[in-house]
């Protein structure tokens, strides 16, 4: 017997790590029901670490509110430090009928650092996960 499970829409996505032909990348997704999936992959390689968990609706609402507070939807689509490779992060989000994505390449943007710190400290730390993309840890 085959059972199909409907997937909820992804509303928060992070891809962080190497933008070079070596290193690793972290991938993190949250859907509308608060289901989260995380994995680490070597660039062009297999998954080396994975986790799935669910966050509460209040945790999800607080994350989206933090993004609004930091002006995520008003940030430019791309910030480039001008180097050929290195570290970076891509964040895409949907909230309140809006969608936006931001990509950082070898540079820092304070609002993105604050959003990632919020995500790390309020959601991911509980699962022994931290998103890191070359920014100064706080």
N, C-alpha and C positions, 0 to 999 in steps of 0.2 A: 504494500500500500504506500502511495506517495502522498505526503502532506506538504502543503505549501504554506509558508508563513509570509504575510504581507510585511514589507519593510516600511518603516516610517521615513518621512523626508529628513534628510540630513540638514541641520540648521547651523552647525558649527563644525568647521574643519580646520585642522592645522597640519601642515607638513613642515618640519624643521630639520635642519642639519646641513650636510655637505651639499655644495653646489659644484663640486669637483668630480672627476671620474673615480674617486676613492672616498672612503669614509662611510658614514651611516646616516640614515634619515629616520625621523620619528613621524608617525602618522597617527592622528587622533581625530575621532569623529563623535559627534553627539547628534542623535536624532530627536524628533519632536516629543518622543516619549521618555527622553532622558537616558536611553540606552547608549552606552559609550563603548567604543572599541579603540584599542591602542596597539601599535606594533612598531618594532624597530627593524629596519632592513639595512643590509649592506647595500651600497650603491650597486645597482644591477645584480643584486644577490638575493639570497633567501631571507625569510623572516627569522630573526634571531631572538625575538622576545615578543610576546603578545599577551594582552589582557582584555577582558570584557567585564563591564560592571554597569550598574544603573545609578544615576543620581536622582535626587528628589526634584519635584517641580519647583520648589523654592530655591534650590541650588542653581537650577537652570535659569530661572527668572533673575536671580541675583547676578549671574554671569552676563546675561544679556543687558541688564540694567547698567552694569559696570562698563560694558562696551559703549553703550549710549552716552554715559557720563564722560567717558574719555574721548568722545567724538569720533569713534571708529568709522561711522558712515560718511564722515566728512574728510577722511584722510585720502591722500592720493592713492592711485592703484598700485604704483610702484615707486620704490626708493632704491637707488642703485649707488653703491659706493665706488663704482668704476673699476673694480678688479675682475679679472677673468674667471676666477673660481674662489672658493672659500665657503663661508657659511651663510645661511639665509633662512627665512621663514616665510610661509604663505599661510594666510588666515582668510577664510571665507565664512560669511555669516548671513543668515536670514533672520529678520526680526521685525515684527509689526508692519508687515507688507513691504519691507525694504530688503535688498540684498546688496552686498558689497564684498570685495576681496582686496587684500593688501599684500604686496610682496616686498620683502626687504632683502637686498643682496649686499652683504658686507657693509652694513651700516646699521645705525641705531635710530629708532624713532621713539621718543619717550612714551607716547601713548601705547604703542605696541609692547614695549617693555613692561609697562604697568599692567596691561591686560594679561600678558603671559605670567607675570608674577602673581596676579590675582588667581588665574587658573591653577598655577602650581600650588599656591598656598592654601586655597580653599576647596579644591576638588581633587587634584592629582596626588598631593602629598598623602592623602588618606589611603591611597593605593600604591604607595612607594614608587611613584612616577614623577619625573620632572621633565618639562620641555626645556631644551637647551639648544640655542642656535648661535652661540658665539657671543651673546650679550654678557654684560657684567652681571653675575648673579647677585641677587639681593635677598 
